[in-house]
Amino acid sequence: MKLVGERVVNLVTGEPKSLQEFIGIDCHALAGIGNPERFYKLIEAAGLTCTTHSFPDHYQFQRHDIEFADNKPVLMTEKDAVKCTAFAGKQHWYVPVQAVPDPDFSEQLLNLLKRKA
């Protein structure tokens, strides 16, 4: 599967923006998910340049984990944003995504179920 997403939402204000509005702006991207590279590839494919910060899956973020001395925008997954909302600043944004299975997934799943039946 791959992740798709085209917008960001500010954790403090709820303001939505296009992900492309961050092109040309150095950013931080962080993820505490099982496969953070998938999230980083989505951001990179949109044309953004981010310094990445990976955390273990289900990580319990603390304020110091998401604050950087440079005050650049910080992009994160929606899953991680839920854990960071209480101490987020206006430079913190989350990227709502959808998981899209590979085109052959449905056929492969049906074949597997037929074999098990």
Buried (B, 14 or more C-beta within 10 A) or exposed (E): EEBEBEBBBBBEEEEEEEBEEBEEEEBBBBBBBEEBEBBBEBBBEBEBEBEBBBBEEEBEBEEEBBBBEEEBBBBBBEBBBEBBEEBBBEBBBBBEBEEEEEEEEEEEEEEEEEEEE
